[in-house]
Structure formats: structure tokens, C-alpha cells
Amino acid sequence: MTIKIRKGYNLPIAGAVESAQPARSVPARVVAISPDDYPGFEPKADVQPGDVVERGGILLHSKRFPSVALVSPVSGTVRAVVRGERRKILRVEVEAGNGAARRFARPARGNVAGLRHLLATSGILAMMRQRPYDIIPDPEADVRDIFVSALATAPLAVAVDTPDAEAVRLAGAAVEALSLLTKGKVYICHGAGTPFPAIGCAEMVAVDGPHPAGNVGVQIAGIRPINKGETVWTLSWDVLLRLGYLLEKSEIDSSVSVAITGPEVTRPEVVVTTAGALIEPLLGGMLADDGRNKRIISGNVLTGIAVGMGPDAFLRAPYNQITVIAEGDDVDEFMGWASMSPSKMSVGRSFPLSGLRKLFRPDARLNGGRRSMIMSGEYDRMMPMDILPEYLVKAIMARDIEKMEQLGIYEVAPEDFALAEYADTSKLPLQKIVREGLDYLRKELE
């Protein structure tokens, strides 16, 4: 099966990685797990400062689904359980040390209950998402289909290579296990230009087109859209391989390949480290010495989280990219945001040289002020989904549940609106609006 995506846009940003092969390894001294990275996870701490944990040992579990856990990426000692307002858990920090990994009991072949328990207690389930609502999955859910995205189209993301024999083996074991959890199919969506072998019993889907073709929501919309009352699970290619590793080795693999990208990086490259590692050691000597204030983003420029530097800046899930751009608060520019400088990046053709294929060095400025929604069709040009995004956003802001359902709220996630948020003339925080709408809908209907 092949899907052709025609709507969307690839941001022409400088600072891409030339080779996907890891250039160096950076051992993590301290790691942190942030429950905010896992929507729908209501954390309860299982550890206290000073506790010794194994790699794979439980740090937090969900109040809503007690079997679903977040686990330690390293063996070591719990350094801190950092809390914010109203004692909300912001992160659990673990100092790496010597120690064995936790061994998980592999369920017997065909044991669905045992497999669900393994996914939940190993932290793999928390890395997956459930639609509707884009939250961590209910371990006992009746799953219609499972979708795996092996396509990375986000700005400066490193493309998924053709898997080698080991990756095919691990992915095949994972697909065989996942197929027991759904009455439907396991779909693996990959780039149309990337040769992918058949993986177990999975349905292979080639996807061609600009970003957001790599978003699993777009892939679901092109294959089999979600209706009210249906539940699907989604996961990325690297999580699929982690599941295969767990099934084969009976322990978790917490190593990650992180792409260090962006126009403020002197030599973009891929480094190998541990999930949740400190940001500062990963960027040592890699930032441009141009005197500009820099925004360090864990993730890509559309959906990532600004983390900064220092002892409280950690790699955030999904742990595979860091982007560094200029902050823009130290720029003294003639006419400010209204400038027609050819260095401006835009989805339109209003700026000089905008039609040329050149790479830009954008900063984090808003370039204009927030205003009332302008119904200009901008969202629709950026979203290759069969919904009316502008009307859906209005329904969410009005908290009109009936309209939200009619306009496709069950199909979307905040990331599906990220590109539209970038192009939005109104400067609305669309991802925040959609996240709040999904949380409101779940609270009212469950």
C-alpha cells in the first residue's frame, strides 16, 4: 500500500545532520524522567532520594492505571524527586552507578494477559500512545489497530534507515507480540524512498510527501480513520525495536541516538547516550560562538520543549533530537517583525528570495502579535487530514463537545496542528488549545 501526501511543508532550516551514523558516545552521569512527557500519566512516586534502583526498576506508576510504570534508564541511586506547585512531580533524577539490569519474566507464547503486564511494567506501554485523546494507552483496551511510524519528516529529524538484519528480527518479534493485542492489523508506515523489508505479519505502508507525512495521525487518516468508540495504539519505530529487545533479552534497552541539530550548532551530528541524559554534556563545544542568546530545544522546532542548559536541563521524551536556534531577544532589526529582509523564513512568497531553495537560520521570535483568528484556509493547507481544522479549533475553544465530535476531535493530536501553528497568521497556540480540548473531552466523557 502507498499513500501520497500532497499538503504540508518542509521547513528549510540550516543545521541538518549529514550522516545518521553516530559520531561519538556520551555516557550519562545523571538522567531524569519527566511524567509530563507522557500525556494522561498521573504519577505516583515509588522511590525516594537515596534509593538504589536497577535499570528498568520502577520510578513512578500511574494512579489511573496502577500497572503502567515509568522505569529508570540506568542502574544507580535516586538523586532527587523534584516537585513543583501543589507537590506536582516534575521529574525523578537518578545518578548512574554500577548495577545489574532488572530482569523481566517473558510471557508464554500467546499469553495476552502476561504480554499486557510486561508492556505496562517495563515502561514500553508509556512510550506508546492511544487515540482518541493522544494519551498513554489503557493496558486493558480493546484495540482496533496498531500503527507504527518508521518515517521522520519533522524539521531536521534524521530519517529512518533501511533496517539491518538485527532490526528486522527485533521488529518481527515485536510485531508478532503486538498482533495478539488487536483484532485488526499492525501497520508499519515507512518512507516511500526507503526500501523496507516485510516485517512479520505487519501491513507495510509506503508514505510519500512533505511534513507532516511522518505524523502517525496523518498516516491513520490515510489508511483507516478513527471513528467514535474505536481505539487505536500508536508507536514509533525505535519503540518497536525496544519492545523486540525486551522480548529477546528480558531487559530494557535505554540507549538512544540523539541528533544534535540546528543553525546554532557548529557541527551537527548524532551522538549515543541514555534516555533522559543531561543536555549540557551532549552539547559540549558544539554551540556557535557568535555571542547570540540561544534557545535549546529537546525535540524539533515545531513540537519540542525549550530546556536551556544547566543542572536541571535534561533530554525529554522521545529522546531522539536536540535543536539549537537563536533566541532572537538580542536582535536590533530595522522595522522589526515587519522587515522584508531576505533572511526571513516564511511559508508564503512575500519575502525576497523566498522562492529560492535556500536554508534559513530562524530565531525564536513570534514576529507579530496574537490576534483574532483569521479564517484564511492556512490550517487546511498544512494539514493533510479530512477535517476542517479552523472550525475544530473554534469548537474546542468554545468547549462545544457535540461540534468537536462532528469535526473530528477523535482523530487528532496536538502534533498534527504544529505546522499549522507555525504558519498561523493569528499566532494562536494551537497545540496547547488542542491538548486542553482533548483533556476536557476525556474528563467530561469518561
Long-range contacts (C-beta under 8 A, 24 or more apart in sequence): 1-203, 1-204, 1-205, 1-206, 1-223, 2-192, 2-205, 2-206, 2-207, 2-208, 3-189, 3-205, 3-206, 3-207, 3-208, 3-209, 3-219, 3-222, 3-223, 4-208, 4-209, 5-207, 5-208, 5-209, 5-210, 5-212, 5-213, 5-218, 5-222, 5-384, 6-209, 6-384, 7-209, 7-380, 7-381, 7-382, 7-383, 7-384, 8-209, 8-210, 8-211, 8-212, 8-213, 8-382, 8-383, 8-384, 8-419, 9-210, 9-211, 9-347, 9-382, 9-419, 9-423, 10-153, 10-155, 10-210, 10-211, 11-155, 11-211, 11-301, 11-302, 11-345, 11-422, 12-345, 12-357, 12-358, 12-359, 12-360, 13-155, 13-156, 13-262, 13-263, 13-301, 13-345, 13-359, 13-360, 13-361, 13-362, 14-262, 14-263, 14-359, 14-360, 14-361, 15-156, 15-261, 15-262, 15-263, 15-264, 15-265, 15-268, 15-323, 15-324, 15-361, 16-156, 16-261, 16-268, 17-156, 17-158, 17-259, 17-260, 17-261, 17-268, 17-269, 17-270, 18-268, 19-269, 19-270, 20-158, 20-159, 20-161, 20-270, 21-270, 22-257, 22-270, 22-271, 22-272, 23-269, 23-270, 23-271, 24-269, 24-271, 24-272, 25-271, 25-272, 25-273, 26-271, 26-272, 26-273, 26-277, 26-281, 26-282, 27-96, 27-273, 27-274, 28-73, 28-74, 28-96, 28-273, 28-274, 28-276, 28-277, 28-278, 28-281, 29-95, 29-96, 29-278, 29-281, 30-79, 30-93, 30-94, 30-95, 30-96, 30-277, 30-278, 30-314, 31-72, 31-73, 31-74, 31-93, 31-94, 31-96, 31-274, 31-275, 31-276, 31-277, 31-278, 31-314, 32-82, 32-91, 32-92, 32-93, 32-94, 32-276, 32-314, 33-59, 33-60, 33-70, 33-71, 33-72, 33-73, 33-91, 33-92, 33-94, 33-276, 34-90, 34-91, 34-276, 34-314, 34-316, 34-317, 35-60, 35-70, 35-89, 35-91, 36-90, 37-316, 37-317, 37-318, 38-70, 38-126, 38-136, 38-317, 39-129, 39-133, 39-134, 39-135, 39-136, 39-435, 40-64, 40-130, 40-133, 40-135, 40-136, 40-442, 41-68, 41-70, 41-126, 41-135, 41-136, 43-70, 43-89, 45-81, 45-89, 45-92, 47-78, 47-81, 47-92, 48-78, 48-81, 49-78, 49-79, 49-80, 49-81, 50-77, 50-78, 51-77, 51-78, 52-76, 52-77, 52-78, 52-97, 52-99, 53-77, 53-78, 53-94, 53-99, 54-99, 54-100, 54-101, 54-102, 55-99, 55-100, 55-101, 55-102, 55-251, 55-252, 55-254, 56-101, 56-102, 56-104, 56-122, 56-123, 56-251, 56-252, 57-102, 58-121, 59-92, 59-94, 60-89, 60-92, 62-126, 62-136, 65-120, 65-136, 65-138, 65-139, 67-117, 67-120, 67-121, 67-139, 68-120, 68-125, 68-126, 68-136, 68-139, 69-120, 69-121, 69-122, 69-123, 69-126, 70-123, 70-126, 71-102, 71-122, 71-123, 71-252, 73-252, 73-254, 73-274, 73-275, 73-276, 74-254, 74-274, 75-99, 75-100, 75-101, 82-312, 91-314, 93-314, 96-274, 101-251, 101-252, 102-251, 102-252, 103-250, 103-251, 104-246, 104-250, 104-251, 104-252, 105-250, 106-247, 106-250, 110-180, 112-180, 112-181, 115-177, 115-180, 115-181, 116-140, 116-181, 118-246, 119-243, 122-246, 122-252, 123-252, 124-239, 124-242, 124-243, 124-246, 124-252, 127-235, 127-236, 127-239, 127-242, 127-317, 127-318, 128-233, 128-234, 128-235, 128-239, 129-216, 129-233, 129-234, 129-235, 129-413, 130-231, 130-232, 130-233, 130-234, 131-217, 131-220, 131-226, 131-231, 131-232, 131-234, 131-410, 131-411, 131-413, 132-226, 132-231, 132-409, 132-410, 132-411, 132-438, 132-441, 132-442, 133-438, 133-439, 133-441, 133-442, 134-412, 134-413, 134-414, 134-435, 134-438, 135-438, 135-442, 137-233, 138-231, 141-231, 141-233, 142-183, 142-231, 143-181, 143-182, 143-183, 143-184, 143-231, 143-232, 143-233, 144-182, 144-183, 144-184, 144-226, 144-230, 144-231, 144-232, 145-182, 145-184, 145-185, 145-186, 145-187, 145-224, 145-232, 145-233, 146-178, 146-179, 146-181, 146-182, 146-184, 146-185, 146-186, 146-187, 146-232, 146-233, 146-234, 146-235, 147-186, 147-187, 147-189, 147-216, 147-219, 147-220, 147-223, 147-232, 147-233, 147-234, 147-235, 148-175, 148-186, 148-187, 148-188, 148-189, 148-202, 148-234, 148-235, 148-236, 148-237, 148-240, 149-189, 149-214, 149-215, 149-216, 149-219, 149-234, 149-235, 149-236, 149-237, 150-188, 150-189, 150-190, 150-191, 150-194, 150-196, 150-236, 150-237, 150-240, 151-189, 151-190, 151-191, 151-194, 151-207, 151-213, 151-214, 151-219, 152-214, 153-210, 153-211, 153-212, 153-213, 153-214, 153-215, 154-211, 154-212, 154-214, 154-300, 154-302, 154-303, 154-321, 155-211, 155-300, 155-301, 155-302, 155-323, 156-259, 156-261, 156-262, 156-268, 156-300, 156-301, 156-321, 156-323, 157-214, 157-259, 157-300, 157-320, 157-321, 158-257, 158-259, 158-270, 158-320, 158-321, 159-191, 159-194, 160-190, 160-191, 160-194, 160-237, 161-194, 162-194, 162-195, 162-196, 162-197, 163-196, 163-197, 167-241, 168-197, 168-199, 169-244, 169-248, 170-240, 170-241, 170-244, 170-245, 170-248, 171-199, 171-200, 171-237, 171-240, 171-241, 171-244, 172-199, 172-200, 172-244, 173-200, 173-243, 173-244, 173-247, 173-248, 174-240, 174-241, 174-243, 174-244, 174-247, 175-199, 175-200, 175-201, 175-202, 175-240, 176-200, 176-201, 177-243, 177-247, 178-233, 178-243, 181-233, 182-233, 187-219, 187-223, 188-237, 188-240, 189-216, 189-219, 189-223, 209-384, 211-419, 212-382, 212-383, 212-384, 212-415, 212-416, 212-418, 212-419, 213-384, 215-413, 215-415, 215-416, 217-385, 217-411, 217-412, 217-413, 217-415, 217-416, 218-384, 218-385, 218-416, 220-411, 221-384, 221-385, 221-386, 221-411, 222-384, 225-386, 225-411, 226-410, 226-411, 227-410, 228-405, 228-410, 230-410, 236-318, 238-318, 238-320, 256-315, 256-319, 256-320, 257-320, 258-282, 258-315, 258-319, 258-320, 258-321, 258-322, 259-320, 259-321, 259-322, 260-286, 260-322, 260-324, 261-321, 261-322, 261-323, 261-324, 262-297, 262-301, 262-322, 262-323, 262-324, 262-325, 263-288, 263-324, 263-325, 263-326, 263-360, 263-361, 263-362, 264-288, 264-290, 264-292, 264-294, 264-324, 264-325, 264-326, 265-324, 273-315, 275-315, 275-317, 275-319, 276-314, 276-315, 276-316, 276-317, 276-319, 277-314, 277-315, 278-311, 278-313, 278-314, 278-315, 279-307, 279-308, 279-309, 279-313, 279-314, 279-315, 279-322, 280-309, 280-310, 280-313, 282-315, 282-322, 283-309, 283-322, 283-324, 287-324, 292-326, 292-327, 292-330, 293-326, 293-327, 293-328, 293-329, 293-330, 294-324, 294-325, 294-326, 294-327, 295-324, 295-325, 295-326, 295-327, 295-363, 295-364, 296-322, 296-323, 296-324, 297-322, 297-323, 297-324, 297-325, 298-322, 299-323, 301-325, 301-362, 302-415, 302-418, 302-419, 302-421, 302-422, 303-414, 303-415, 303-418, 303-431, 306-364, 325-361, 325-362, 325-363, 325-364, 326-361, 326-362, 326-363, 326-364, 327-363, 327-364, 328-363, 328-364, 328-365, 329-365, 331-363, 331-365, 337-365, 337-366, 337-367, 337-368, 347-382, 347-422, 347-423, 366-427, 368-425, 368-427, 369-427, 370-426, 370-427, 370-428, 371-426, 371-427, 372-426, 373-426, 373-428, 374-425, 374-426, 376-425, 378-420, 378-423, 378-424, 378-425, 379-417, 379-420, 379-423, 379-424, 379-430, 381-423, 382-419, 382-420, 382-422, 382-423, 383-416, 383-417, 383-419, 383-420, 385-411, 385-412, 385-416, 387-411, 387-412, 389-417, 389-420, 393-417, 393-428, 393-430, 393-433, 393-434, 396-433, 396-434, 396-436, 396-437, 396-440, 397-433, 397-437, 399-437, 399-440, 401-441, 401-444, 401-445, 404-437, 404-441, 409-437, 409-438, 409-441, 413-438, 414-438
